[in-house]
Amino acid sequence: MWTSAAERDEIEEYTATLPPQALRNLALHTAIHLDVEWRDLAPWAWEEVFTGLDGRPIAFRATVPARAGLLWKAALGLGNGGRLADAPDAIRRAIRPASGACGTLADGRHRLR
């Protein structure tokens, strides 16, 4: 993830300027890197806790569902036909729109605001 909200914002601004193939390559590289890190993480390390960007403690085991939720939110945010109903139940419950953060389009798709 990121070391700060400022770093996250800077990376998001930069990646918004990349061509589609570069974004696909970046996503693939990130997935491979995370797979390797998670695969090689010692069993005891999954319970280690670090401070998240929001200042709250989070265990490494929570990074896997957090990453999945982040990817689903981003995919829905693209507005390319994905539906919240397409997400697995656990992800759908975790990212269910709160206080209007996600709107429902006329065709039933969801788009994050």
Contacts in CASP RR format, 6 or more apart in sequence:
PFRMAT RR
TARGET T0000
AUTHOR 0000-0000-0000
METHOD contacts of the structure
MODEL  1
MWTSAAERDEIEEYTATLPPQALRNLALHTAIHLDVEWRDLAPWAWEEVF
TGLDGRPIAFRATVPARAGLLWKAALGLGNGGRLADAPDAIRRAIRPASG
ACGTLADGRHRLR
1 8 0 8 1.000
1 52 0 8 1.000
1 53 0 8 1.000
1 63 0 8 1.000
1 66 0 8 1.000
2 8 0 8 1.000
2 11 0 8 1.000
2 53 0 8 1.000
4 53 0 8 1.000
5 53 0 8 1.000
8 53 0 8 1.000
15 23 0 8 1.000
15 26 0 8 1.000
18 26 0 8 1.000
34 67 0 8 1.000
38 63 0 8 1.000
38 64 0 8 1.000
41 60 0 8 1.000
45 60 0 8 1.000
46 59 0 8 1.000
46 60 0 8 1.000
46 61 0 8 1.000
47 59 0 8 1.000
47 60 0 8 1.000
47 61 0 8 1.000
48 59 0 8 1.000
48 60 0 8 1.000
49 57 0 8 1.000
49 58 0 8 1.000
49 59 0 8 1.000
49 60 0 8 1.000
50 57 0 8 1.000
50 58 0 8 1.000
50 60 0 8 1.000
51 57 0 8 1.000
51 58 0 8 1.000
52 58 0 8 1.000
58 66 0 8 1.000
65 90 0 8 1.000
65 91 0 8 1.000
65 94 0 8 1.000
68 91 0 8 1.000
69 91 0 8 1.000
69 94 0 8 1.000
69 95 0 8 1.000
72 87 0 8 1.000
72 91 0 8 1.000
72 95 0 8 1.000
73 95 0 8 1.000
73 112 0 8 1.000
75 82 0 8 1.000
76 82 0 8 1.000
76 83 0 8 1.000
76 84 0 8 1.000
76 95 0 8 1.000
76 102 0 8 1.000
76 109 0 8 1.000
76 110 0 8 1.000
76 111 0 8 1.000
76 112 0 8 1.000
77 110 0 8 1.000
77 111 0 8 1.000
77 112 0 8 1.000
79 105 0 8 1.000
79 109 0 8 1.000
79 111 0 8 1.000
81 107 0 8 1.000
81 109 0 8 1.000
82 109 0 8 1.000
82 110 0 8 1.000
83 108 0 8 1.000
83 109 0 8 1.000
83 110 0 8 1.000
84 92 0 8 1.000
84 95 0 8 1.000
84 96 0 8 1.000
84 97 0 8 1.000
84 102 0 8 1.000
84 110 0 8 1.000
85 92 0 8 1.000
87 95 0 8 1.000
95 102 0 8 1.000
97 103 0 8 1.000
97 110 0 8 1.000
97 112 0 8 1.000
100 113 0 8 1.000
101 112 0 8 1.000
101 113 0 8 1.000
102 110 0 8 1.000
102 111 0 8 1.000
102 112 0 8 1.000
102 113 0 8 1.000
103 110 0 8 1.000
103 111 0 8 1.000
103 112 0 8 1.000
103 113 0 8 1.000
104 110 0 8 1.000
105 111 0 8 1.000
END
